[in-house]
Amino acid sequence: MRFEVSDTFYLDGAPFQIISGSIHYFRVVPDYWRDRLEKLKAMGCNTVETYIPWNLHEPRKGQFRFDGILDVERFVRLAQELGFYVILRPSPYICAEWELGGLPAWLLAEDGMRFRCAYPPFQRHVEDYYRALMARLVPLQIDRGGPVILMQVENEYGSYGNDKTYLRWLRDLMRALGVTVPLITSDGPEAELQRGGSVEGVWPTANFGSKAKERFGMLRRQTTGPLMCTEFWIGWFDYWGNGGHARGDLEQSVRDLDKLLSMGHVNLYMFEGGTSFGFMNGANYYGRLTPDVTSYDYDAVLTEDGQITEKYRQYREVIGRYRPIPEVEFTTEIRRRGYGYLEVREKVGLFSVLEDLSAPVEDVHPRSMERLGQSYGYILYRTRLDTEERLERLRLQKANDRAQVFVDRRPAVTLYDRELLDETELHIPLTPGAEMDILVENMGRVNFGIRLEDQRKGIDGGVAVNGHFHMGWRQYPLPLDNVDRLDFSKGWQEGLPGFYRFTFRVEEAGDTFLDFTGWGKGCAFVNGANIGRFWEIGPQRRLYLPAPLLRIGENEIILFETEGKTGGGIYLRDEPDLG
C-alpha cells in the first residue's frame, strides 16, 4: 500500500480523510492499550496518533529502552490489528506537557549545549538516537506492510526557532534512515509560526483549539494541499495551584469539529490524556513557574482512566456524518474499586536513610543534578557552617526549582522559583559547626518556549551565606528509584521530610484513586512504581492508580512527604477528584 499527499491525502490512489485521536502509549499502562484503541474505533476514528518521548527511550546516553510501557512497536502493531492507520511524531522535541518536552535531561550536563538547531553536538545526539529508533519504526510504515502513514519532522518549531538548516538536516536524516512515508510539520496557524517551522518537502499542518474556519484559512495561505489540524485542542492541562480542573466549552468544540471535518482532516488532542507517571510532568514559565499536575486528563474524550464522556458521545455523532461508525465490542474488563482507609504502618525520616538511598559526592561548590548524572527527583546538599555565628542572609545561585533549608534538622525556610534568585534574610543563631541541609526538588522542566536550555535542576552556581560563597559540600542525588532500600526501623522526627509505608490486600484488582487529603507535598510509590506527585494546593486531589499496578494479595504504598505535614492515613477511593 502507499500513502501520498497532493491536493489531498490518497491511500492507494483513493482520497482518504484522516479522522484521528491522540493516545500517548507512554501515559497509559500497556494492559489498557487495547481498551483505549477499541473506544477510539467505536467513536468512528480511522487513525491514531502518538508522540515518541526521547527522554524515556534513551534515559542515559547510549542506553535505549523499548520494553513495557515503552514498547512503541507493540502499540503500533496493536493499532494495526484493530484496523487503524497511525501517525508517529518522533521529533526530538514533543512538548506534550512532558518533562523538558521529551528532550533527555542528560543533554544539560554539557556546557554550551544548544537545542533544536544546527549545533553539531546536539545533532550527533539526535542522530545516535534516531539510528536506534528508526530501525524500529521504518518496518512499521504502510509501504512495508505496517499502518504508519505520516511522520513528523519537528514539533511547533516556529514557536521556538527558524533554523532551516536544522530542519533540512532533520528531514534528510529521517530519509537517509529509511523513512519513506510523507513527512509533516505542525505549528500554530499564524503565518510567522508556519514560516519559521516549515521546510520544503515536508507538509505543513496546524495546531489550534478553536475558530476552525479562520485557522484553516490561515493555513491555506501556506499550502495548496490538504488542510490538517494535527492538534485540535479539545481541552487543556492543569498546573498546581491553578484553582480548578480545566474544562472546555463542549458546545463550541462540537461545532468546530464539524467545521474541521467539512474542510479537511483532524487529529483530536487528546482522545485520552492519561497520566504523567513518575516525575515526567512538564512545566510552563510565563512570569512564574507553573508545574503541571500528575494527571493529564486534559478534559479529553476519555477520562484519565478511560471512561466514556458526554464529549465522546457528541463527537461520535459528528463523526458519523462523515463516515460509518463501526460496531466494536470492548474486550477489556475495567472497573473502579475503593479499598478504603489505610493507616500508616511504618515511617522513617529522610535524614535517617539518606546514606541508604544515595552515595554522596563531595565538592567545593554544589553542582546541579545533571552534572552529577541525575535527571529527575530531588537532591540534598549538606554542609557545616564552621565560620559563621549567625545565618543572616542566604542566596542560591542558578538554582531550580524549590529548596527547603534546614539548620541542625530544623526547618529554616522554603524558597520557590524566583525566591531562589533573591537574597533571603533569616537571622538564625548558629551553634559551632551547625549542619545545614538544602533539599531541592526538580518540579518538572519547562516544556515549551525559549527557556528549554535553562533547565538545570538543583544548585548550579553556588550558595552564598552572609554575602560570601560557602564552600565544602556533600551532595546526595535522590532520584528515588530505589525505595526498596528503605529501612523503616531507623529514626523519624515530626515536621521533617519522611517516608510512610502502607499495606493493603487485594482480592479483585480495580482502578482506584489515592486520596492524599491531609498530606502536604511529595510523591507516591505503589509496589515500587512511582505513580506521580501530590500537593495539597490542588487542583488534583487524588492520584490515579491503575489496576495492573496492583497484585492479588499484599500491596505496598510508600509516600515521600517533604513538608512534615502528614495525615494519619490515606484513602483508596473509587472515583477521581481533579478539582
C-alpha positions in Angstrom: 0.0 0.0 0.0 1.0 3.6 -0.4 0.0 6.9 1.2 0.5 10.1 -0.7 0.0 13.8 -0.4 -1.0 16.2 -3.2 -4.2 18.2 -3.3 -5.5 15.8 -0.6 -4.4 12.6 1.1 -4.5 9.5 -1.1 -4.5 5.9 0.1 -3.6 3.6 -2.8 -4.9 6.2 -5.2 -8.2 6.9 -3.5 -8.9 10.1 -1.5 -8.6 9.5 2.3 -9.8 11.7 5.1 -7.8 11.4 8.3 -10.0 11.3 11.5 -7.6 10.6 14.2 -7.2 10.7 18.0 -4.1 11.1 20.2 -3.2 8.4 22.7 0.2 8.6 24.2 1.2 5.0 24.8 3.7 6.1 27.5 0.9 7.6 29.5 -1.3 4.5 29.5 -0.4 1.2 31.1 0.0 -1.4 28.3 -2.8 -3.6 29.7 -5.2 -0.8 28.7 -3.9 0.0 25.2 -6.4 -2.3 23.5 -9.3 -0.8 25.5 -8.4 2.8 24.6 -8.0 1.8 20.9 -11.3 0.0 20.8 -13.0 3.0 22.2 -11.3 5.2 19.6 -12.5 2.9 16.9 -16.1 2.8 18.3 -16.2 6.6 18.1 -15.5 6.5 14.4 -11.8 7.4 14.1 -9.7 5.6 11.5 -6.3 6.8 12.7 -4.4 7.0 16.0 -1.6 9.5 16.7 1.2 9.4 19.3 4.3 11.3 20.2 7.5 9.4 21.0 9.5 10.7 24.1 13.2 10.7 23.6 13.9 11.1 27.3 12.2 7.8 28.2 13.6 5.8 25.3 17.2 6.9 26.0 17.2 7.6 29.7 21.0 7.6 29.7 23.3 8.3 26.8 23.5 5.2 24.7 21.1 3.1 26.8 17.9 2.5 25.0 14.6 1.2 26.3 11.7 -0.2 24.2 10.1 -2.5 26.6 6.9 -2.5 28.7 5.1 0.9 28.5 7.8 2.0 26.0 7.1 -0.8 23.5 6.0 1.5 20.7 6.2 -1.3 18.1 3.7 -3.3 20.1 1.4 -0.3 20.4 1.5 0.3 16.6 1.0 -3.3 15.7 -2.0 -3.5 18.1 -3.4 -0.4 16.3 -3.0 -2.1 13.0 -4.7 -5.3 14.3 -7.7 -3.1 15.2 -7.8 -1.6 11.7 -6.1 1.8 12.4 -3.7 3.8 10.4 -1.0 5.5 12.6 0.7 8.9 12.7 4.0 8.9 14.5 5.6 12.1 15.9 9.2 11.1 16.7 10.7 14.6 16.6 13.4 15.1 19.2 11.1 17.6 20.9 7.5 16.8 21.6 6.2 19.5 24.1 3.2 17.4 25.3 3.3 19.0 28.8 6.1 16.4 29.2 9.4 16.9 31.1 11.7 19.1 29.0 9.4 18.5 26.1 10.8 15.0 25.8 14.5 16.1 25.5 16.8 14.0 27.7 18.0 15.9 30.8 21.5 14.5 30.3 21.9 16.9 27.4 22.1 19.7 30.0 25.2 18.2 31.5 27.2 19.5 28.6 28.4 23.1 28.7 27.3 25.2 25.8 24.6 22.8 24.7 22.1 24.3 22.2 18.8 22.6 21.5 16.9 22.3 18.3 19.3 24.0 15.9 22.3 23.2 13.7 24.6 22.7 16.7 26.8 19.7 16.0 26.9 18.2 19.5 23.1 18.3 19.7 22.8 16.9 16.1 25.2 14.0 17.0 23.0 13.0 19.9 19.8 13.2 17.8 21.4 11.0 15.1 22.6 8.4 17.6 19.0 8.2 19.0 17.4 8.2 15.6 19.6 5.3 14.4 18.2 3.2 17.3 14.6 4.5 16.9 14.2 4.5 13.2 15.4 0.9 12.9 12.2 0.0 14.8 9.8 2.5 13.1 10.8 2.0 9.5 9.4 -1.5 9.2 6.0 -0.2 10.5 5.4 2.1 7.5 2.5 1.5 5.2 4.6 0.7 2.2 6.3 -2.1 4.2 3.1 -3.7 5.4 2.6 -1.6 8.5 0.0 1.0 9.4 2.2 4.2 9.7 1.1 6.8 7.1 2.8 10.0 8.3 5.7 11.0 10.5 6.6 14.4 11.9 9.9 16.1 11.4 9.7 18.8 14.2 7.0 19.9 16.6 5.8 23.5 16.8 9.2 24.6 15.8 8.1 28.0 14.6 7.3 28.8 18.3 11.0 28.1 19.2 13.2 29.0 16.3 13.6 29.3 12.5 16.8 27.4 11.6 16.1 26.0 8.2 19.5 24.3 8.1 18.5 22.3 11.1 15.0 21.4 9.7 16.5 20.3 6.4 19.1 18.2 8.2 16.4 16.5 10.3 14.3 15.8 7.3 17.3 14.4 5.4 18.4 12.3 8.4 14.9 10.6 8.5 15.0 9.9 4.8 18.5 8.5 5.0 17.5 6.2 7.8 14.6 4.7 5.7 11.6 6.9 6.3 9.6 6.8 3.1 6.1 7.9 4.2 5.1 11.6 3.8 6.6 14.0 6.4 4.8 16.7 8.2 5.5 19.7 10.5 2.9 21.1 12.9 2.8 24.7 14.1 0.4 27.3 15.3 -1.7 28.6 12.5 -0.2 32.1 12.4 1.8 32.9 9.3 5.1 33.7 11.2 4.9 30.4 13.1 4.2 28.5 9.9 7.1 30.2 8.0 9.5 29.5 10.9 8.5 25.9 11.4 8.1 24.7 7.8 10.6 23.3 5.3 10.4 22.3 1.7 9.5 18.7 1.0 7.5 18.5 4.3 3.8 19.1 4.6 2.7 21.9 6.9 -0.1 21.3 9.3 -1.6 23.5 12.1 -2.4 23.1 15.8 -5.3 25.0 17.4 -8.3 24.6 19.6 -11.0 27.0 18.2 -12.0 29.2 15.2 -11.7 26.3 12.8 -12.7 28.1 9.7 -10.4 31.1 10.4 -7.4 28.9 11.4 -7.7 26.7 8.3 -8.0 29.9 6.3 -4.6 31.0 7.6 -3.1 27.6 6.9 -4.5 27.7 3.3 -2.1 30.7 2.7 0.8 28.4 3.4 -0.2 25.3 1.4 -2.2 24.3 -1.7 -2.7 20.7 -0.4 -4.8 19.1 2.3 -5.7 21.1 5.4 -5.0 19.3 8.6 -5.3 20.2 12.2 -2.7 17.9 13.8 -3.6 19.0 17.3 -7.3 20.0 17.7 -7.1 21.1 21.4 -10.3 19.8 22.8 -9.4 20.5 26.4 -6.4 21.8 28.4 -4.0 20.8 31.1 -3.8 21.6 34.8 -1.0 23.1 36.8 -0.5 23.0 40.6 -2.4 25.9 42.2 -4.5 26.8 39.1 -7.7 26.9 41.1 -9.6 24.1 39.4 -9.6 21.4 36.7 -9.6 22.9 33.2 -12.8 22.3 31.3 -13.6 23.4 27.8 -16.7 24.7 26.0 -18.2 21.4 24.7 -20.9 23.1 22.5 -18.3 25.2 20.7 -15.9 22.3 20.4 -18.5 20.2 18.7 -19.2 23.0 16.2 -15.5 23.4 15.5 -15.0 19.6 15.0 -17.9 19.6 12.4 -16.3 22.6 10.6 -12.9 20.9 10.6 -14.2 17.7 9.1 -16.1 19.6 6.4 -12.9 21.4 5.4 -10.1 18.8 5.9 -8.5 16.4 8.3 -8.2 16.3 12.1 -6.4 14.7 15.0 -8.1 15.1 18.4 -5.7 16.2 21.1 -6.3 14.4 23.3 -8.6 11.4 22.8 -7.3 10.2 26.1 -4.7 12.2 28.0 -3.7 9.5 30.5 -1.1 10.1 33.3 2.3 11.7 33.6 3.6 8.9 35.9 6.7 9.4 38.0 8.5 12.7 37.6 7.5 13.2 34.0 5.2 16.2 34.2 6.4 19.3 32.4 6.0 23.0 33.4 5.5 26.4 31.8 7.1 29.7 32.6 5.3 32.9 31.8 6.5 35.3 34.5 6.5 32.4 37.0 7.0 28.7 37.2 3.8 26.6 36.8 4.5 22.9 37.0 1.8 20.6 35.7 -0.1 18.1 37.9 0.3 14.4 37.6 -3.0 13.8 35.8 -3.1 14.5 32.1 -6.8 14.1 32.0 -6.9 17.2 29.7 -10.7 17.2 29.7 -10.3 14.7 26.9 -12.8 12.5 25.1 -12.0 9.7 27.6 -11.2 10.5 31.2 -7.7 9.8 32.6 -8.8 6.3 33.5 -10.6 5.6 30.2 -14.2 6.3 31.0 -16.5 7.4 28.2 -17.8 11.0 28.5 -20.5 13.2 27.1 -17.9 14.7 24.8 -17.3 11.2 23.4 -21.0 10.8 22.6 -21.3 14.1 20.9 -18.1 13.7 18.9 -19.2 10.3 17.7 -22.5 11.9 16.4 -20.4 14.5 14.4 -18.0 11.9 13.0 -21.0 9.8 12.0 -21.9 12.5 9.4 -18.6 11.8 7.6 -18.0 8.1 7.8 -19.8 5.0 9.1 -19.4 4.2 12.8 -18.4 0.6 13.3 -19.8 -1.7 15.9 -17.0 -2.5 18.4 -17.0 -4.9 21.3 -15.0 -3.7 24.3 -12.9 -6.7 25.3 -11.0 -5.4 28.4 -12.9 -5.6 31.7 -12.2 -2.4 33.6 -13.8 -1.4 36.8 -13.3 1.2 39.6 -12.8 0.0 43.1 -12.4 1.7 46.5 -10.2 -0.2 49.0 -11.0 2.1 51.9 -8.8 3.7 54.6 -5.2 2.7 55.1 -3.3 3.6 58.3 0.4 4.3 58.3 2.2 1.1 59.1 5.8 2.4 59.3 7.6 5.6 58.9 11.2 6.8 58.7 12.8 10.2 58.3 14.7 11.2 55.1 17.8 12.2 57.1 17.9 8.8 58.8 18.0 6.9 55.5 20.0 9.3 53.4 23.1 7.1 53.1 20.9 4.1 52.2 19.3 5.9 49.2 22.3 7.9 47.9 26.1 7.8 47.6 27.3 11.3 48.4 29.6 13.3 46.2 31.9 15.9 47.8 32.9 19.1 46.1 33.9 22.7 46.8 30.7 24.1 45.3 27.4 22.4 44.9 26.7 21.0 41.4 23.4 20.6 39.5 21.6 17.3 39.2 22.7 16.9 35.6 26.4 17.4 36.3 26.1 14.6 38.9 24.4 12.2 36.4 20.9 12.7 37.8 17.9 13.6 35.8 14.8 13.6 38.0 13.6 13.8 41.6 15.3 15.5 44.5 18.8 16.3 45.6 20.1 17.2 49.0 23.1 19.4 49.7 24.8 19.2 53.1 27.5 21.4 54.7 28.8 22.6 58.1 28.7 26.3 59.0 32.0 26.5 60.8 32.9 30.1 60.3 29.5 31.7 60.9 28.0 32.7 64.2 24.6 33.6 62.6 22.8 32.7 59.4 21.8 36.2 58.4 21.5 36.0 54.6 21.2 33.2 52.1 21.3 33.2 48.3 21.2 30.1 46.0 22.9 30.9 42.7 21.4 29.4 39.5 19.1 27.1 41.4 15.8 25.4 40.4 13.0 24.8 41.4 12.1 24.5 45.1 14.6 24.5 48.0 13.9 23.6 51.6 16.6 24.7 54.0 17.2 23.0 57.3 19.6 24.1 60.1 20.5 21.3 62.5 17.5 19.4 61.3 15.1 22.2 61.9 13.2 23.9 59.0 14.6 27.4 58.3 12.9 28.5 55.0 11.4 27.2 51.8 12.3 29.0 48.6 10.4 28.6 45.3 11.2 29.7 41.8 12.1 33.5 41.7 12.6 33.5 45.5 15.8 31.4 44.8 17.2 34.4 42.8 17.0 36.9 45.7 18.9 37.1 48.9 16.8 35.9 51.8 17.1 37.3 55.3 17.0 34.7 58.0 18.7 35.9 61.3 19.2 32.4 62.7 21.7 31.9 65.6 24.1 29.0 65.0 25.9 26.6 67.3 29.5 26.0 66.3 29.7 23.7 63.3 25.9 23.7 62.7 24.8 21.4 59.9 22.8 23.0 57.0 20.8 20.8 54.6 19.2 22.1 51.4 16.7 19.7 49.8 16.0 20.8 46.2 13.1 19.4 44.1 13.0 19.3 40.3 9.3 20.2 39.9 9.3 19.3 36.2 11.4 21.0 33.5 9.8 23.7 31.3 8.4 22.0 28.1 7.6 25.0 25.9 9.2 28.2 24.7 12.7 29.6 24.8 13.7 28.5 28.4 14.5 24.9 27.5 18.2 25.4 27.8 17.9 27.0 31.2 16.6 23.9 33.0 19.4 22.6 35.1 18.0 21.5 38.4 19.4 21.6 41.9 22.1 24.3 42.5 24.4 25.0 39.6 26.2 28.2 40.7 26.9 28.2 44.4 25.5 29.1 47.9 26.2 32.5 49.3 26.0 32.7 53.1 26.1 36.2 54.7 27.3 37.6 51.4 30.1 35.2 50.7 30.3 31.8 48.9 30.2 29.0 51.4 32.4 26.1 50.3 32.6 22.4 51.1 29.5 20.4 50.2 28.3 16.8 50.4 25.7 16.2 47.7 23.1 13.4 47.8 21.3 12.7 44.5 17.8 11.4 45.2 16.1 10.1 42.1 14.1 7.8 44.4 14.3 4.9 42.0 15.4 2.7 44.9 12.7 3.0 47.6 13.1 -0.8 48.2 16.3 0.1 50.2 14.3 2.0 52.8 14.9 0.8 56.4 11.8 1.7 58.4 13.5 0.7 61.7 15.5 3.9 61.6 14.5 7.2 63.2 11.7 9.6 62.3 11.2 13.1 63.5 7.9 15.1 63.3 7.9 18.1 61.0 10.7 16.9 58.7 10.7 15.0 55.3 9.9 11.4 55.6 8.7 8.1 54.1 5.5 6.5 55.1 4.5 2.9 54.4 1.0 1.5 53.9 -0.1 -2.0 53.1 -3.5 -3.4 51.8 -4.8 -6.7 50.4 -6.5 -7.0 47.1 -8.8 -9.9 46.2 -10.0 -8.4 43.0 -8.0 -5.7 41.3 -9.6 -2.5 40.1 -8.7 1.0 39.1 -8.5 3.1 42.3 -7.6 6.7 43.3 -5.2 7.6 46.1 -6.8 10.3 48.2 -3.9 12.3 49.9 -6.1 14.7 51.9 -4.3 15.9 55.0 -0.8 15.4 53.4 1.4 18.2 52.3 3.6 17.6 49.3 5.5 14.7 47.8 5.2 11.6 45.6 3.7 8.1 45.8 5.1 4.7 45.0 2.8 1.6 44.6 4.6 -1.7 44.6 7.8 0.2 43.7 6.2 2.1 40.8 6.3 5.9 41.0 2.7 7.0 40.2 3.4 10.7 40.5 3.4 13.8 42.6 0.8 15.1 45.1 0.5 18.6 46.6 -2.2 19.9 48.9 -2.6 23.1 46.9 -4.5 21.2 44.2 -6.4 21.2 42.0 -5.8 17.4 41.7 -6.8 15.8 45.0 -6.4 12.1 44.1 -3.8 10.1 42.1 -4.9 7.5 39.6 -3.7 4.0 40.4 -4.4 1.6 37.5 -5.4 -1.9 38.4 -2.5 -3.5 36.5 -0.1 -2.0 39.1 -1.8 -4.0 41.8 -1.1 -7.5 42.9 -3.6 -10.1 44.1 -2.7 -10.3 47.8 -0.5 -7.9 49.7 0.3 -4.5 48.2 2.5 -1.7 49.4 2.2 2.1 49.1 5.1 4.4 50.1 4.6 8.2 50.3 7.5 10.5 50.4 6.3 13.7 52.1 8.6 16.8 52.2 6.7 19.3 54.3 6.3 17.4 57.6 2.6 17.6 57.0 1.0 14.2 57.3 -2.4 12.7 57.9 -3.0 9.6 60.0 -3.6 7.6 56.8 -4.8 7.7 53.2 -7.9 6.5 51.3 -8.2 4.5 48.1 -11.4 5.8 46.5 -13.5 4.5 43.6 -13.6 7.8 41.7 -11.2 10.7 40.8 -11.1 14.2 42.1 -9.3 16.6 39.8 -10.6 19.7 41.5 
